[in-house]
Amino acid sequence: MAVLGLLGGFVGGLVLSEVVAVVAHLALGVPPEELTVLRFTPLLFALVFAVVAPLLHRRRRSASG
């Protein structure tokens, strides 16, 4: 579950950072070079999901049986 959370969090972070960058560029006119904070979003999401996914899986298994 941790590996799946890691992969899912990384992909989710990539998608989120790209969506935020496009919206910021189109709506606010912010150049992509100024959004350096978004570079770390996939790594942060991957770490968070790698911890949260096994915890949720364990909680779901213990609640069902």
C-alpha positions in Angstrom: 0.0 0.0 0.0 2.9 2.4 0.7 4.2 1.9 -2.8 0.8 2.5 -4.4 0.4 5.6 -2.2 3.8 6.8 -3.3 3.0 6.4 -7.0 -0.5 7.7 -6.7 0.7 10.7 -4.7 3.4 11.5 -7.2 1.0 11.4 -10.1 -1.6 13.4 -8.3 1.0 16.0 -7.3 2.1 16.2 -10.9 -1.4 16.8 -12.1 -2.2 19.3 -9.4 1.0 21.3 -10.0 0.4 21.5 -13.7 -3.3 22.5 -13.3 -2.3 25.2 -10.8 0.5 26.5 -13.1 -1.8 26.7 -16.1 -4.6 28.4 -14.2 -2.1 30.9 -12.6 -0.7 31.7 -16.0 -4.0 32.1 -17.8 -5.9 33.9 -15.0 -3.2 35.9 -13.4 -0.6 36.2 -16.1 2.1 34.7 -13.8 5.0 33.3 -15.9 5.7 29.6 -15.1 9.3 30.5 -14.0 7.9 32.3 -11.0 6.0 29.2 -9.7 9.1 27.4 -8.4 7.2 26.2 -5.3 5.1 23.9 -7.5 8.2 22.0 -8.4 8.1 20.2 -5.0 4.4 19.4 -5.0 4.7 15.9 -6.5 7.4 14.9 -3.9 5.3 16.3 -1.0 2.1 14.5 -2.2 4.1 11.3 -2.7 5.4 11.4 0.9 2.0 12.2 2.3 0.2 9.5 0.3 2.8 6.9 1.2 2.0 7.4 4.9 -1.7 7.9 4.6 -2.6 5.1 2.2 -1.4 2.2 4.5 -3.1 3.9 7.5 -6.4 4.1 5.7 -6.0 0.6 4.4 -5.3 -0.8 7.8 -8.3 1.1 9.3 -10.6 -0.2 6.6 -9.5 -3.8 7.1 -9.9 -3.6 10.9 -13.4 -2.0 10.6 -14.7 -4.6 8.1 -13.7 -7.6 10.0 
